[in-house]
Amino acid sequence: MDNTTTPAPKSPTILEGGEYDQFMLRTPAEILVVMRGLYSHVSQITAFFNEGSDMLITALAAVADDHLVFDFGPSSEMNHKALQAKRLFCVTTLEKVRVQFILRGFTQVELDGRPAFRAALPAEVLRLQRREYYRLTTPIARPLTCMVTIPLPDGSLHGHEAHVFDISGGGLGISAPAEGIPFGTDSVFPDCQLALPEVGLVTGTLKVKSLFEITLRSGARIRRAGCEFVKLPGPMTTLIQRYIIKVERERKARETGNR
């Protein structure tokens, strides 16, 4: 949720009815499953309002059976505008699945001593599977890091050891460097190195597609970046797929008790 790097708001693509009707969730039980998933993943949610001329980047702070609570954004002006809006169009992703829903207004509440937004549970949620790549949330017990070399204005190089939050054949979700390091949307960084345990070393070019700030449950604020691979060679993509399959197999083995 960074004011200096967030791109200018633009109207989102609205997917509804017709061919997408089969992906629409309309029962409270189904909708709550998705909302709880967004909450547990601390998913970034972009809320567009005022016909798309304004937007707020937030995350779910609490999920109840009949309502949702969202974090306040960093801009007091935008928070005030969001409270006045009668319709907010929300877009996010959950494990590489596009999720969108409409909220019929916010009211201000207090959560754990801080201001927050409360909204009624949406009447329907579009959950549209995007099948280009399966995105894996990396294991907490075995974290991944990616070394990104960033040129500095004085001609020197800064080595950023980025924590990898999620991975797919199309890109990475990583921790962004500290403020002051040149790292903005559309920046391109060649020769990034990603070590995949027991699989191999992936080397490729990353392009920053999004940059935002989130607040963790502890209250700490961190910057994250969504990056895509630029023309990643086939053998490198194969390594990533092999790693994802390996981690999924290990996860399923733990769940069934068969190691």
ABEGO torsion letter per residue (X at the ends): XBAAABBBBBBBBBBBEEAAAAABBABAAAAAAAAAAAAAAGBBBBBBBGGGABBBBBBBABBBAABBBBBBBABAAAAAAAAABABBBBBBBBGGBBBBBBBBEBBBBBBGGBBBBBBBBBABBBBBBBAABBBBBBBAABBBBBBBBBBBAAGBBBBBBBBBABBBAAEBBBBBBBBGBBBBBGBBBBGBBBBBBGAEBBBBBBBBABBBBBBBAAGBBBBBBBBBBBGBBAAAAAAAAAAAAAAAAAAAAAAAGBX
